[in-house]
Amino acid sequence: MESGAIQPMKFSTLQKMLWGLTAIAVVGFIFLQVSIREEQRADAPAFQADFELTDHRGRVQTDEDFAGRWMLVFFGFANCPDVCPTTLAEVAAVMDALGSDATRVQPLFISIDPERDTPEQLAEFVPAFDANIIGLTGTADQIKRTSETFRVYFEKIEEATSPDGYTMGHSSQLFLFDPQGGYVGSWTYGTPAEEILADLKARMSI
């Protein structure tokens, strides 16, 4: 009877040991995978500006057309009620304050609403802020590919009170790319033009 009572206890202990070893192995595997991914991410180069879109004048433009200039890039849409107009106004103020250095900077407004933002629509919207800003749009597929390149989010949101019954949710940061098209940094929505200007001029003087 005693041996019969001891056997289940030994089996239970063995099970616990096996489960413990399995858990350690799983944790170790996960840690290894995370470490590999972090190492790959650390070695990966910063992303480049990459696009082929149509501007508000009807011309096809690619990132290569702006090589040699710093690029201020913002994603939005012409029917945006607040975020886009505010940001474009800040960009316009920055361009004005740059003076002669403004020729070294190209501001771009990329639409995430190709259904409504035709080149003609952007031609009415973008120049109202600053003549130097170029509005870009394209097909739904082109906009999707471009947003993935820049790693920005956008989505169509049904809203009965908005024009055509919908609005757009989207990332609101202002991107900065160097003259080689490499990502330098970004400013969050609401950053004052003075702060953007100071940061931009400091980077341009390096």
C-alpha positions as CSV (number, residue, x, y, z in Angstrom):
1,M,0.0,0.0,0.0
2,E,2.8,2.4,0.8
3,S,4.6,1.9,-2.5
4,G,1.2,2.5,-4.2
5,A,0.9,5.8,-2.4
6,I,4.5,6.9,-3.2
7,Q,4.3,6.3,-7.0
8,P,1.7,9.1,-7.7
9,M,3.9,11.6,-5.7
10,K,7.0,10.8,-7.7
11,F,5.1,11.1,-11.0
12,S,3.6,14.4,-9.9
13,T,7.1,15.7,-9.1
14,L,8.4,14.6,-12.4
15,Q,5.6,16.3,-14.2
16,K,6.4,19.6,-12.3
17,M,10.0,19.3,-13.3
18,L,9.1,18.7,-17.0
19,W,6.7,21.6,-17.0
20,G,9.3,23.8,-15.4
21,L,11.9,22.9,-18.0
22,T,9.4,23.5,-20.8
23,A,8.5,26.9,-19.4
24,I,12.2,27.8,-19.2
25,A,12.7,26.7,-22.8
26,V,9.7,28.7,-24.0
27,V,10.8,31.8,-22.2
28,G,14.3,31.4,-23.5
29,F,13.1,31.0,-27.1
30,I,10.9,34.1,-26.8
31,F,13.8,36.1,-25.3
32,L,16.1,35.0,-28.2
33,Q,13.5,36.0,-30.8
34,V,13.0,39.4,-29.2
35,S,16.7,40.0,-29.0
36,I,17.1,39.1,-32.7
37,R,14.3,41.4,-33.7
38,E,15.7,44.3,-31.6
39,E,19.2,43.7,-33.1
40,Q,17.7,43.7,-36.7
41,R,15.7,46.9,-35.9
42,A,18.8,48.6,-34.5
43,D,20.8,47.7,-37.7
44,A,18.0,48.8,-40.0
45,P,18.5,52.1,-41.7
46,A,16.2,55.1,-41.1
47,F,13.4,55.1,-43.7
48,Q,13.6,57.2,-46.8
49,A,11.0,59.4,-48.4
50,D,9.7,57.4,-51.4
51,F,6.6,58.4,-53.5
52,E,5.3,59.0,-57.0
53,L,2.2,61.2,-56.9
54,T,0.5,64.0,-58.8
55,D,0.8,67.6,-57.6
56,H,-1.8,70.3,-57.5
57,R,-0.6,71.5,-60.9
58,G,-1.2,68.1,-62.5
59,R,2.4,67.1,-62.7
60,V,3.8,63.7,-61.6
61,Q,6.3,64.2,-58.8
62,T,8.6,61.8,-57.1
63,D,10.9,62.1,-54.1
64,E,13.8,62.4,-56.5
65,D,12.4,65.7,-57.8
66,F,13.2,67.3,-54.5
67,A,16.7,65.9,-54.0
68,G,19.1,68.5,-52.5
69,R,16.4,70.2,-50.5
70,W,15.1,69.6,-47.0
71,M,11.5,68.4,-47.1
72,L,8.7,69.2,-44.6
73,V,6.0,66.6,-45.2
74,F,2.5,66.5,-43.7
75,F,-0.3,64.1,-44.4
76,G,-3.9,65.4,-44.3
77,F,-7.0,66.2,-46.4
78,A,-8.6,69.4,-47.8
79,N,-11.8,69.0,-45.9
80,C,-10.0,68.7,-42.5
81,P,-11.6,71.1,-40.1
82,D,-8.7,72.0,-37.8
83,V,-5.5,69.9,-37.7
84,C,-4.5,70.3,-41.3
85,P,-5.2,74.1,-41.6
86,T,-3.4,74.7,-38.3
87,T,-0.4,72.7,-39.4
88,L,-0.2,74.2,-42.8
89,A,-0.5,77.7,-41.3
90,E,2.5,76.9,-39.0
91,V,4.5,75.6,-42.1
92,A,3.6,78.8,-43.9
93,A,4.9,80.8,-41.0
94,V,8.2,78.8,-41.0
95,M,8.7,79.3,-44.7
96,D,8.1,83.0,-44.4
97,A,10.6,83.3,-41.4
98,L,13.3,81.4,-43.3
99,G,13.8,84.2,-45.7
100,S,16.4,83.4,-48.3
101,D,16.9,80.0,-46.8
102,A,13.3,79.0,-47.9
103,T,14.7,77.9,-51.2
104,R,16.5,75.1,-49.4
105,V,13.2,73.7,-48.0
106,Q,10.3,72.1,-49.8
107,P,7.0,71.7,-47.9
108,L,4.7,68.9,-49.1
109,F,1.1,68.3,-48.3
110,I,0.2,64.7,-49.1
111,S,-3.5,63.9,-49.2
112,I,-4.9,60.8,-47.6
113,D,-8.3,61.4,-49.2
114,P,-7.8,60.7,-52.9
115,E,-11.6,60.2,-53.4
116,R,-12.2,63.9,-52.9
117,D,-8.7,65.5,-53.1
118,T,-8.1,65.8,-56.9
119,P,-5.3,68.0,-58.2
120,E,-8.0,70.7,-58.8
121,Q,-9.2,70.5,-55.3
122,L,-5.7,70.8,-53.9
123,A,-5.0,73.7,-56.2
124,E,-7.7,75.7,-54.4
125,F,-6.7,74.5,-50.9
126,V,-2.9,74.4,-50.6
127,P,-1.7,77.7,-52.2
128,A,-4.1,79.6,-49.8
129,F,-1.5,78.9,-47.1
130,D,1.8,79.5,-48.9
131,A,2.7,79.5,-52.6
132,N,5.7,77.3,-51.8
133,I,3.7,74.3,-50.5
134,I,3.1,71.6,-53.0
135,G,-0.1,69.5,-52.7
136,L,0.2,65.8,-53.7
137,T,-2.5,63.2,-54.4
138,G,-2.9,60.0,-56.4
139,T,-4.9,56.9,-56.7
140,A,-6.1,55.0,-53.6
141,D,-3.3,52.4,-54.2
142,Q,-0.6,55.1,-54.5
143,I,-1.7,56.8,-51.3
144,K,-1.8,53.5,-49.5
145,R,1.8,52.6,-50.6
146,T,3.0,56.1,-49.7
147,S,1.5,56.0,-46.3
148,E,3.1,52.6,-45.6
149,T,6.5,54.1,-46.7
150,F,6.1,57.0,-44.3
151,R,4.6,54.7,-41.6
152,V,1.5,56.9,-41.1
153,Y,-2.0,55.9,-40.2
154,F,-5.2,57.0,-41.9
155,E,-8.8,55.8,-42.1
156,K,-12.1,56.8,-43.5
157,I,-14.7,57.6,-40.8
158,E,-18.4,57.8,-41.5
159,E,-19.8,61.1,-40.2
160,A,-23.2,62.4,-41.4
161,T,-22.4,66.0,-40.7
162,S,-19.2,66.0,-42.8
163,P,-19.0,66.7,-46.6
164,D,-20.0,63.6,-48.5
165,G,-20.9,61.9,-45.2
166,Y,-17.4,61.1,-44.0
167,T,-14.2,62.5,-42.6
168,M,-10.7,61.1,-42.3
169,G,-8.7,60.1,-39.2
170,H,-4.9,60.3,-39.7
171,S,-1.5,60.8,-38.2
172,S,-0.8,64.4,-37.5
173,Q,3.0,64.8,-37.1
174,L,5.0,67.0,-39.4
175,F,8.0,65.1,-40.9
176,L,11.4,66.4,-41.7
177,F,13.7,64.8,-44.4
178,D,17.2,65.8,-45.2
179,P,18.5,66.7,-48.7
180,Q,19.2,63.0,-49.4
181,G,15.6,62.1,-48.6
182,G,16.5,60.5,-45.2
183,Y,14.2,60.8,-42.3
184,V,15.5,63.3,-39.7
185,G,12.7,63.7,-37.2
186,S,9.1,65.0,-36.7
187,W,7.1,67.5,-34.7
188,T,3.8,66.7,-33.0
189,Y,0.6,68.5,-33.8
190,G,0.5,71.8,-32.0
191,T,4.2,72.5,-32.1
192,P,4.6,76.3,-32.5
193,A,6.1,77.6,-35.7
194,E,8.9,79.3,-33.7
195,E,10.0,76.0,-32.3
196,I,9.9,74.2,-35.7
197,L,11.9,77.1,-37.2
198,A,14.6,77.0,-34.5
199,D,15.0,73.2,-34.8
200,L,15.0,73.3,-38.6
201,K,17.6,76.1,-38.8
202,A,19.8,74.3,-36.3
203,R,19.7,71.1,-38.4
204,M,20.3,73.0,-41.6
205,S,23.4,74.7,-40.2
206,I,25.1,71.4,-39.3
